[in-house]
Amino acid sequence: RREEQNERMKEQRNKGTKEQRNKGTKEQRNKGTKEQRNKGTKEQKNKRTKEQKNKRTKEQRNKRTKE
């Protein structure tokens, strides 16, 4: 049973020619350059400072203990 399934999967994988499968070239796939991906600078990503992140959790922790 498993062999049949593997055979079918293999056929499907090989259905499109190598050229068709590689239609999206490396260049196209990498169109969004590293710079674009990193557009949001480190500073922007870290806008919520450690203190801000911890403020809410601290309040939540206290709320739980009071109840």
HTML snippet that shows the backbone in 3Dmol.js (N, CA, C, O; Angstrom):
<script src="https://3Dmol.org/build/3Dmol-min.js"></script>
<div id="view" style="width:600px;height:400px;position:relative"></div>
<script>
const pdb = `
ATOM      1  N   ARG A   1       0.835  -1.196   0.000  1.00  0.00           N
ATOM      2  CA  ARG A   1       0.000   0.000   0.000  1.00  0.00           C
ATOM      3  C   ARG A   1       0.879   1.259   0.000  1.00  0.00           C
ATOM      4  O   ARG A   1       0.662   2.189  -0.777  1.00  0.00           O
ATOM      5  N   ARG A   2       1.871   1.259   0.890  1.00  0.00           N
ATOM      6  CA  ARG A   2       2.766   2.419   0.983  1.00  0.00           C
ATOM      7  C   ARG A   2       3.554   2.584  -0.316  1.00  0.00           C
ATOM      8  O   ARG A   2       3.797   3.702  -0.771  1.00  0.00           O
ATOM      9  N   GLU A   3       3.955   1.438  -0.911  1.00  0.00           N
ATOM     10  CA  GLU A   3       4.726   1.500  -2.163  1.00  0.00           C
ATOM     11  C   GLU A   3       3.900   2.180  -3.246  1.00  0.00           C
ATOM     12  O   GLU A   3       4.410   3.007  -4.001  1.00  0.00           O
ATOM     13  N   GLU A   4       2.591   1.819  -3.316  1.00  0.00           N
ATOM     14  CA  GLU A   4       1.709   2.432  -4.324  1.00  0.00           C
ATOM     15  C   GLU A   4       1.668   3.942  -4.128  1.00  0.00           C
ATOM     16  O   GLU A   4       1.783   4.712  -5.081  1.00  0.00           O
ATOM     17  N   GLN A   5       1.504   4.342  -2.884  1.00  0.00           N
ATOM     18  CA  GLN A   5       1.415   5.772  -2.573  1.00  0.00           C
ATOM     19  C   GLN A   5       2.710   6.484  -2.977  1.00  0.00           C
ATOM     20  O   GLN A   5       2.680   7.561  -3.572  1.00  0.00           O
ATOM     21  N   ASN A   6       3.836   5.870  -2.646  1.00  0.00           N
ATOM     22  CA  ASN A   6       5.129   6.465  -2.993  1.00  0.00           C
ATOM     23  C   ASN A   6       5.281   6.602  -4.504  1.00  0.00           C
ATOM     24  O   ASN A   6       5.799   7.600  -5.005  1.00  0.00           O
ATOM     25  N   GLU A   7       4.819   5.576  -5.220  1.00  0.00           N
ATOM     26  CA  GLU A   7       4.911   5.581  -6.675  1.00  0.00           C
ATOM     27  C   GLU A   7       4.099   6.745  -7.250  1.00  0.00           C
ATOM     28  O   GLU A   7       4.565   7.482  -8.120  1.00  0.00           O
ATOM     29  N   ARG A   8       2.856   6.890  -6.734  1.00  0.00           N
ATOM     30  CA  ARG A   8       1.999   7.977  -7.214  1.00  0.00           C
ATOM     31  C   ARG A   8       2.624   9.338  -6.930  1.00  0.00           C
ATOM     32  O   ARG A   8       2.600  10.234  -7.774  1.00  0.00           O
ATOM     33  N   MET A   9       3.191   9.482  -5.710  1.00  0.00           N
ATOM     34  CA  MET A   9       3.814  10.754  -5.352  1.00  0.00           C
ATOM     35  C   MET A   9       4.991  11.058  -6.274  1.00  0.00           C
ATOM     36  O   MET A   9       5.180  12.193  -6.711  1.00  0.00           O
ATOM     37  N   LYS A  10       5.777  10.022  -6.561  1.00  0.00           N
ATOM     38  CA  LYS A  10       6.934  10.191  -7.432  1.00  0.00           C
ATOM     39  C   LYS A  10       6.478  10.652  -8.821  1.00  0.00           C
ATOM     40  O   LYS A  10       7.075  11.552  -9.412  1.00  0.00           O
ATOM     41  N   GLU A  11       5.412  10.025  -9.333  1.00  0.00           N
ATOM     42  CA  GLU A  11       4.889  10.401 -10.655  1.00  0.00           C
ATOM     43  C   GLU A  11       4.467  11.862 -10.662  1.00  0.00           C
ATOM     44  O   GLU A  11       4.777  12.606 -11.592  1.00  0.00           O
ATOM     45  N   GLN A  12       3.746  12.267  -9.600  1.00  0.00           N
ATOM     46  CA  GLN A  12       3.276  13.650  -9.535  1.00  0.00           C
ATOM     47  C   GLN A  12       4.441  14.630  -9.487  1.00  0.00           C
ATOM     48  O   GLN A  12       4.428  15.669 -10.147  1.00  0.00           O
ATOM     49  N   ARG A  13       5.441  14.279  -8.696  1.00  0.00           N
ATOM     50  CA  ARG A  13       6.613  15.155  -8.578  1.00  0.00           C
ATOM     51  C   ARG A  13       7.290  15.338  -9.925  1.00  0.00           C
ATOM     52  O   ARG A  13       7.766  16.425 -10.250  1.00  0.00           O
ATOM     53  N   ASN A  14       7.328  14.255 -10.712  1.00  0.00           N
ATOM     54  CA  ASN A  14       8.050  14.305 -11.977  1.00  0.00           C
ATOM     55  C   ASN A  14       7.174  14.752 -13.145  1.00  0.00           C
ATOM     56  O   ASN A  14       7.627  14.794 -14.289  1.00  0.00           O
ATOM     57  N   LYS A  15       5.931  15.081 -12.855  1.00  0.00           N
ATOM     58  CA  LYS A  15       5.001  15.450 -13.921  1.00  0.00           C
ATOM     59  C   LYS A  15       5.524  16.640 -14.721  1.00  0.00           C
ATOM     60  O   LYS A  15       5.631  16.567 -15.945  1.00  0.00           O
ATOM     61  N   GLY A  16       5.850  17.734 -14.034  1.00  0.00           N
ATOM     62  CA  GLY A  16       6.376  18.912 -14.718  1.00  0.00           C
ATOM     63  C   GLY A  16       7.835  18.688 -15.032  1.00  0.00           C
ATOM     64  O   GLY A  16       8.544  18.058 -14.247  1.00  0.00           O
ATOM     65  N   THR A  17       8.301  19.189 -16.163  1.00  0.00           N
ATOM     66  CA  THR A  17       9.703  19.008 -16.513  1.00  0.00           C
ATOM     67  C   THR A  17      10.557  19.853 -15.585  1.00  0.00           C
ATOM     68  O   THR A  17      10.063  20.751 -14.905  1.00  0.00           O
ATOM     69  N   LYS A  18      11.832  19.552 -15.571  1.00  0.00           N
ATOM     70  CA  LYS A  18      12.776  20.273 -14.726  1.00  0.00           C
ATOM     71  C   LYS A  18      12.663  21.766 -15.008  1.00  0.00           C
ATOM     72  O   LYS A  18      12.670  22.585 -14.089  1.00  0.00           O
ATOM     73  N   GLU A  19      12.559  22.108 -16.282  1.00  0.00           N
ATOM     74  CA  GLU A  19      12.485  23.524 -16.673  1.00  0.00           C
ATOM     75  C   GLU A  19      11.241  24.173 -16.062  1.00  0.00           C
ATOM     76  O   GLU A  19      11.301  25.290 -15.548  1.00  0.00           O
ATOM     77  N   GLN A  20      10.113  23.458 -16.125  1.00  0.00           N
ATOM     78  CA  GLN A  20       8.871  24.011 -15.586  1.00  0.00           C
ATOM     79  C   GLN A  20       8.974  24.212 -14.080  1.00  0.00           C
ATOM     80  O   GLN A  20       8.555  25.238 -13.544  1.00  0.00           O
ATOM     81  N   ARG A  21       9.536  23.221 -13.415  1.00  0.00           N
ATOM     82  CA  ARG A  21       9.654  23.313 -11.970  1.00  0.00           C
ATOM     83  C   ARG A  21      10.554  24.473 -11.576  1.00  0.00           C
ATOM     84  O   ARG A  21      10.338  25.116 -10.548  1.00  0.00           O
ATOM     85  N   ASN A  22      11.574  24.740 -12.405  1.00  0.00           N
ATOM     86  CA  ASN A  22      12.526  25.795 -12.084  1.00  0.00           C
ATOM     87  C   ASN A  22      12.155  27.127 -12.718  1.00  0.00           C
ATOM     88  O   ASN A  22      12.988  28.027 -12.824  1.00  0.00           O
ATOM     89  N   LYS A  23      10.892  27.249 -13.141  1.00  0.00           N
ATOM     90  CA  LYS A  23      10.468  28.450 -13.841  1.00  0.00           C
ATOM     91  C   LYS A  23      10.767  29.689 -12.997  1.00  0.00           C
ATOM     92  O   LYS A  23      11.326  30.661 -13.506  1.00  0.00           O
ATOM     93  N   GLY A  24      10.404  29.665 -11.716  1.00  0.00           N
ATOM     94  CA  GLY A  24      10.748  30.778 -10.836  1.00  0.00           C
ATOM     95  C   GLY A  24      12.228  30.694 -10.578  1.00  0.00           C
ATOM     96  O   GLY A  24      12.670  29.882  -9.765  1.00  0.00           O
ATOM     97  N   THR A  25      13.007  31.516 -11.255  1.00  0.00           N
ATOM     98  CA  THR A  25      14.457  31.418 -11.123  1.00  0.00           C
ATOM     99  C   THR A  25      14.891  31.907  -9.750  1.00  0.00           C
ATOM    100  O   THR A  25      14.131  32.545  -9.022  1.00  0.00           O
ATOM    101  N   LYS A  26      16.125  31.588  -9.425  1.00  0.00           N
ATOM    102  CA  LYS A  26      16.705  31.986  -8.141  1.00  0.00           C
ATOM    103  C   LYS A  26      16.551  33.488  -7.975  1.00  0.00           C
ATOM    104  O   LYS A  26      16.215  33.975  -6.895  1.00  0.00           O
ATOM    105  N   GLU A  27      16.804  34.223  -9.067  1.00  0.00           N
ATOM    106  CA  GLU A  27      16.724  35.685  -9.010  1.00  0.00           C
ATOM    107  C   GLU A  27      15.308  36.123  -8.644  1.00  0.00           C
ATOM    108  O   GLU A  27      15.128  37.029  -7.831  1.00  0.00           O
ATOM    109  N   GLN A  28      14.310  35.484  -9.240  1.00  0.00           N
ATOM    110  CA  GLN A  28      12.927  35.855  -8.961  1.00  0.00           C
ATOM    111  C   GLN A  28      12.569  35.565  -7.518  1.00  0.00           C
ATOM    112  O   GLN A  28      11.920  36.363  -6.842  1.00  0.00           O
ATOM    113  N   ARG A  29      13.012  34.400  -7.063  1.00  0.00           N
ATOM    114  CA  ARG A  29      12.703  34.031  -5.690  1.00  0.00           C
ATOM    115  C   ARG A  29      13.338  35.024  -4.717  1.00  0.00           C
ATOM    116  O   ARG A  29      12.779  35.312  -3.659  1.00  0.00           O
ATOM    117  N   ASN A  30      14.511  35.542  -5.084  1.00  0.00           N
ATOM    118  CA  ASN A  30      15.224  36.446  -4.196  1.00  0.00           C
ATOM    119  C   ASN A  30      14.908  37.902  -4.496  1.00  0.00           C
ATOM    120  O   ASN A  30      15.647  38.802  -4.095  1.00  0.00           O
ATOM    121  N   LYS A  31      13.797  38.132  -5.210  1.00  0.00           N
ATOM    122  CA  LYS A  31      13.454  39.489  -5.620  1.00  0.00           C
ATOM    123  C   LYS A  31      13.405  40.413  -4.403  1.00  0.00           C
ATOM    124  O   LYS A  31      13.963  41.510  -4.437  1.00  0.00           O
ATOM    125  N   GLY A  32      12.748  39.983  -3.339  1.00  0.00           N
ATOM    126  CA  GLY A  32      12.744  40.768  -2.106  1.00  0.00           C
ATOM    127  C   GLY A  32      14.136  40.668  -1.531  1.00  0.00           C
ATOM    128  O   GLY A  32      14.476  39.667  -0.902  1.00  0.00           O
ATOM    129  N   THR A  33      14.934  41.674  -1.734  1.00  0.00           N
ATOM    130  CA  THR A  33      16.333  41.596  -1.324  1.00  0.00           C
ATOM    131  C   THR A  33      16.449  41.627   0.187  1.00  0.00           C
ATOM    132  O   THR A  33      15.497  41.950   0.897  1.00  0.00           O
ATOM    133  N   LYS A  34      17.620  41.288   0.656  1.00  0.00           N
ATOM    134  CA  LYS A  34      17.918  41.279   2.080  1.00  0.00           C
ATOM    135  C   LYS A  34      17.570  42.638   2.670  1.00  0.00           C
ATOM    136  O   LYS A  34      17.006  42.739   3.760  1.00  0.00           O
ATOM    137  N   GLU A  35      17.925  43.689   1.917  1.00  0.00           N
ATOM    138  CA  GLU A  35      17.684  45.051   2.398  1.00  0.00           C
ATOM    139  C   GLU A  35      16.185  45.278   2.593  1.00  0.00           C
ATOM    140  O   GLU A  35      15.766  45.855   3.596  1.00  0.00           O
ATOM    141  N   GLN A  36      15.383  44.822   1.631  1.00  0.00           N
ATOM    142  CA  GLN A  36      13.937  45.017   1.725  1.00  0.00           C
ATOM    143  C   GLN A  36      13.375  44.277   2.920  1.00  0.00           C
ATOM    144  O   GLN A  36      12.538  44.800   3.656  1.00  0.00           O
ATOM    145  N   ARG A  37      13.851  43.040   3.107  1.00  0.00           N
ATOM    146  CA  ARG A  37      13.356  42.243   4.222  1.00  0.00           C
ATOM    147  C   ARG A  37      13.699  42.919   5.547  1.00  0.00           C
ATOM    148  O   ARG A  37      12.937  42.850   6.511  1.00  0.00           O
ATOM    149  N   ASN A  38      14.864  43.576   5.576  1.00  0.00           N
ATOM    150  CA  ASN A  38      15.312  44.195   6.815  1.00  0.00           C
ATOM    151  C   ASN A  38      14.939  45.671   6.881  1.00  0.00           C
ATOM    152  O   ASN A  38      15.527  46.440   7.641  1.00  0.00           O
ATOM    153  N   LYS A  39      13.951  46.054   6.072  1.00  0.00           N
ATOM    154  CA  LYS A  39      13.571  47.464   5.988  1.00  0.00           C
ATOM    155  C   LYS A  39      13.281  48.029   7.374  1.00  0.00           C
ATOM    156  O   LYS A  39      13.756  49.111   7.719  1.00  0.00           O
ATOM    157  N   GLY A  40      12.507  47.302   8.162  1.00  0.00           N
ATOM    158  CA  GLY A  40      12.258  47.734   9.536  1.00  0.00           C
ATOM    159  C   GLY A  40      13.557  47.596  10.292  1.00  0.00           C
ATOM    160  O   GLY A  40      14.020  46.479  10.522  1.00  0.00           O
ATOM    161  N   THR A  41      14.148  48.690  10.677  1.00  0.00           N
ATOM    162  CA  THR A  41      15.452  48.632  11.309  1.00  0.00           C
ATOM    163  C   THR A  41      15.354  47.981  12.682  1.00  0.00           C
ATOM    164  O   THR A  41      14.267  47.811  13.235  1.00  0.00           O
ATOM    165  N   LYS A  42      16.494  47.627  13.207  1.00  0.00           N
ATOM    166  CA  LYS A  42      16.584  47.002  14.523  1.00  0.00           C
ATOM    167  C   LYS A  42      15.862  47.868  15.543  1.00  0.00           C
ATOM    168  O   LYS A  42      15.141  47.371  16.408  1.00  0.00           O
ATOM    169  N   GLU A  43      16.074  49.186  15.423  1.00  0.00           N
ATOM    170  CA  GLU A  43      15.464  50.118  16.378  1.00  0.00           C
ATOM    171  C   GLU A  43      13.937  50.032  16.304  1.00  0.00           C
ATOM    172  O   GLU A  43      13.260  50.002  17.332  1.00  0.00           O
ATOM    173  N   GLN A  44      13.402  49.991  15.079  1.00  0.00           N
ATOM    174  CA  GLN A  44      11.953  49.928  14.926  1.00  0.00           C
ATOM    175  C   GLN A  44      11.410  48.640  15.519  1.00  0.00           C
ATOM    176  O   GLN A  44      10.389  48.632  16.207  1.00  0.00           O
ATOM    177  N   LYS A  45      12.123  47.541  15.234  1.00  0.00           N
ATOM    178  CA  LYS A  45      11.685  46.246  15.746  1.00  0.00           C
ATOM    179  C   LYS A  45      11.666  46.247  17.267  1.00  0.00           C
ATOM    180  O   LYS A  45      10.802  45.633  17.895  1.00  0.00           O
ATOM    181  N   ASN A  46      12.648  46.957  17.855  1.00  0.00           N
ATOM    182  CA  ASN A  46      12.762  46.966  19.304  1.00  0.00           C
ATOM    183  C   ASN A  46      12.062  48.172  19.920  1.00  0.00           C
ATOM    184  O   ASN A  46      12.372  48.568  21.043  1.00  0.00           O
ATOM    185  N   LYS A  47      11.115  48.756  19.182  1.00  0.00           N
ATOM    186  CA  LYS A  47      10.450  49.960  19.651  1.00  0.00           C
ATOM    187  C   LYS A  47       9.852  49.727  21.034  1.00  0.00           C
ATOM    188  O   LYS A  47      10.005  50.548  21.938  1.00  0.00           O
ATOM    189  N   ARG A  48       9.167  48.589  21.182  1.00  0.00           N
ATOM    190  CA  ARG A  48       8.651  48.259  22.514  1.00  0.00           C
ATOM    191  C   ARG A  48       9.837  47.840  23.348  1.00  0.00           C
ATOM    192  O   ARG A  48      10.379  46.751  23.163  1.00  0.00           O
ATOM    193  N   THR A  49      10.236  48.676  24.242  1.00  0.00           N
ATOM    194  CA  THR A  49      11.418  48.396  25.041  1.00  0.00           C
ATOM    195  C   THR A  49      11.135  47.278  26.032  1.00  0.00           C
ATOM    196  O   THR A  49       9.988  46.888  26.253  1.00  0.00           O
ATOM    197  N   LYS A  50      12.178  46.791  26.604  1.00  0.00           N
ATOM    198  CA  LYS A  50      12.096  45.733  27.602  1.00  0.00           C
ATOM    199  C   LYS A  50      11.121  46.142  28.705  1.00  0.00           C
ATOM    200  O   LYS A  50      10.297  45.348  29.160  1.00  0.00           O
ATOM    201  N   GLU A  51      11.241  47.415  29.123  1.00  0.00           N
ATOM    202  CA  GLU A  51      10.376  47.907  30.204  1.00  0.00           C
ATOM    203  C   GLU A  51       8.908  47.838  29.788  1.00  0.00           C
ATOM    204  O   GLU A  51       8.061  47.395  30.564  1.00  0.00           O
ATOM    205  N   GLN A  52       8.607  48.277  28.560  1.00  0.00           N
ATOM    206  CA  GLN A  52       7.224  48.268  28.096  1.00  0.00           C
ATOM    207  C   GLN A  52       6.688  46.844  28.051  1.00  0.00           C
ATOM    208  O   GLN A  52       5.558  46.572  28.455  1.00  0.00           O
ATOM    209  N   LYS A  53       7.537  45.931  27.542  1.00  0.00           N
ATOM    210  CA  LYS A  53       7.115  44.542  27.438  1.00  0.00           C
ATOM    211  C   LYS A  53       6.799  43.970  28.815  1.00  0.00           C
ATOM    212  O   LYS A  53       5.829  43.231  28.982  1.00  0.00           O
ATOM    213  N   ASN A  54       7.625  44.317  29.796  1.00  0.00           N
ATOM    214  CA  ASN A  54       7.462  43.756  31.126  1.00  0.00           C
ATOM    215  C   ASN A  54       6.384  44.452  31.945  1.00  0.00           C
ATOM    216  O   ASN A  54       5.861  43.877  32.900  1.00  0.00           O
ATOM    217  N   LYS A  55       6.045  45.693  31.576  1.00  0.00           N
ATOM    218  CA  LYS A  55       5.074  46.454  32.358  1.00  0.00           C
ATOM    219  C   LYS A  55       3.743  45.713  32.420  1.00  0.00           C
ATOM    220  O   LYS A  55       3.171  45.526  33.494  1.00  0.00           O
ATOM    221  N   ARG A  56       3.265  45.299  31.266  1.00  0.00           N
ATOM    222  CA  ARG A  56       1.963  44.658  31.198  1.00  0.00           C
ATOM    223  C   ARG A  56       1.973  43.351  31.976  1.00  0.00           C
ATOM    224  O   ARG A  56       1.036  43.058  32.718  1.00  0.00           O
ATOM    225  N   THR A  57       3.013  42.581  31.810  1.00  0.00           N
ATOM    226  CA  THR A  57       3.063  41.281  32.481  1.00  0.00           C
ATOM    227  C   THR A  57       3.095  41.470  33.990  1.00  0.00           C
ATOM    228  O   THR A  57       2.472  40.708  34.730  1.00  0.00           O
ATOM    229  N   LYS A  58       3.811  42.471  34.441  1.00  0.00           N
ATOM    230  CA  LYS A  58       3.892  42.749  35.879  1.00  0.00           C
ATOM    231  C   LYS A  58       2.501  43.057  36.411  1.00  0.00           C
ATOM    232  O   LYS A  58       2.088  42.522  37.441  1.00  0.00           O
ATOM    233  N   GLU A  59       1.770  43.936  35.694  1.00  0.00           N
ATOM    234  CA  GLU A  59       0.409  44.293  36.108  1.00  0.00           C
ATOM    235  C   GLU A  59      -0.492  43.066  36.102  1.00  0.00           C
ATOM    236  O   GLU A  59      -1.296  42.872  37.014  1.00  0.00           O
ATOM    237  N   GLN A  60      -0.354  42.242  35.074  1.00  0.00           N
ATOM    238  CA  GLN A  60      -1.176  41.036  34.986  1.00  0.00           C
ATOM    239  C   GLN A  60      -0.884  40.100  36.149  1.00  0.00           C
ATOM    240  O   GLN A  60      -1.796  39.525  36.743  1.00  0.00           O
ATOM    241  N   ARG A  61       0.396  39.957  36.464  1.00  0.00           N
ATOM    242  CA  ARG A  61       0.773  39.079  37.575  1.00  0.00           C
ATOM    243  C   ARG A  61       0.145  39.565  38.877  1.00  0.00           C
ATOM    244  O   ARG A  61      -0.366  38.773  39.668  1.00  0.00           O
ATOM    245  N   ASN A  62       0.193  40.894  39.088  1.00  0.00           N
ATOM    246  CA  ASN A  62      -0.365  41.455  40.312  1.00  0.00           C
ATOM    247  C   ASN A  62      -1.883  41.280  40.362  1.00  0.00           C
ATOM    248  O   ASN A  62      -2.457  41.020  41.420  1.00  0.00           O
ATOM    249  N   LYS A  63      -2.510  41.426  39.217  1.00  0.00           N
ATOM    250  CA  LYS A  63      -3.968  41.298  39.164  1.00  0.00           C
ATOM    251  C   LYS A  63      -4.375  39.894  39.605  1.00  0.00           C
ATOM    252  O   LYS A  63      -5.336  39.717  40.353  1.00  0.00           O
ATOM    253  N   ARG A  64      -3.629  38.906  39.129  1.00  0.00           N
ATOM    254  CA  ARG A  64      -3.944  37.517  39.447  1.00  0.00           C
ATOM    255  C   ARG A  64      -3.813  37.263  40.949  1.00  0.00           C
ATOM    256  O   ARG A  64      -4.645  36.578  41.545  1.00  0.00           O
ATOM    257  N   THR A  65      -2.773  37.815  41.549  1.00  0.00           N
ATOM    258  CA  THR A  65      -2.544  37.553  42.973  1.00  0.00           C
ATOM    259  C   THR A  65      -3.608  38.213  43.833  1.00  0.00           C
ATOM    260  O   THR A  65      -3.998  37.674  44.868  1.00  0.00           O
ATOM    261  N   LYS A  66      -4.083  39.395  43.402  1.00  0.00           N
ATOM    262  CA  LYS A  66      -5.106  40.102  44.176  1.00  0.00           C
ATOM    263  C   LYS A  66      -6.422  39.337  44.208  1.00  0.00           C
ATOM    264  O   LYS A  66      -7.100  39.276  45.233  1.00  0.00           O
ATOM    265  N   GLU A  67      -6.772  38.747  43.050  1.00  0.00           N
ATOM    266  CA  GLU A  67      -8.080  38.070  42.960  1.00  0.00           C
ATOM    267  C   GLU A  67      -8.163  36.818  43.815  1.00  0.00           C
ATOM    268  O   GLU A  67      -9.198  36.153  43.836  1.00  0.00           O
TER     269      GLU A  67
END
`;
const viewer = $3Dmol.createViewer("view");
viewer.addModel(pdb, "pdb");
viewer.setStyle({}, {cartoon: {color: "spectrum"}});
viewer.zoomTo();
viewer.render();
</script>
